[in-house]
Amino acid sequence: MKNFKKVALASVAAAALLASGSVMAKAAGHNFNGMGRCDFNKLQLTDAQKKQLRSLRDERKDARSANEEQQRAEWTKYRTQVNELIRQKNFDDRKAKALIQAQQEKSIDMQLSHLKARHAFFQVLDEKQQQIWLKECAPSDQPFPPPQKNKK
């Protein structure tokens, strides 16, 4: 019974810790879409730009949906290979490195696709909007924006 209480308490504490981090990040204005505190209203997009951006978003969404089944199958295959690797009596560095490299290639491809989409988005903006986006929305070398001082 004592162990159950410890596990239950640890579970509650872990959940509270995760929730508080999420709440604090939201309170600080962080979105989890990689865009920080970007307010797209500041860009003052024209109707034509909005339409073009929706089209880009829909194309990307359709491409992801088309590959979803294949990606699921590849992920299942990867998990099976990992499980086979760890079940072996002796660890095989060569097979492990091959698995890791294959996953890294997929990660590179996904990141490349993401950057291409961001580039396409940026090209829709005019020069003034690009400057606003770079100032307000672009990823920076800072992990989080500096805290805002309370105005009294």
HELIX and SHEET records of a PDB file:
HELIX    1   1 LYS A    2  ALA A   27  1                                  26    
HELIX    2   2 PHE A   40  LEU A   43  5                                   4    
HELIX    3   3 ASP A   47  ARG A   87  1                                  41    
HELIX    4   4 ASP A   93  VAL A  124  1                                  32    
HELIX    5   5 GLU A  127  GLU A  136  1                                  10    
END                                                                             
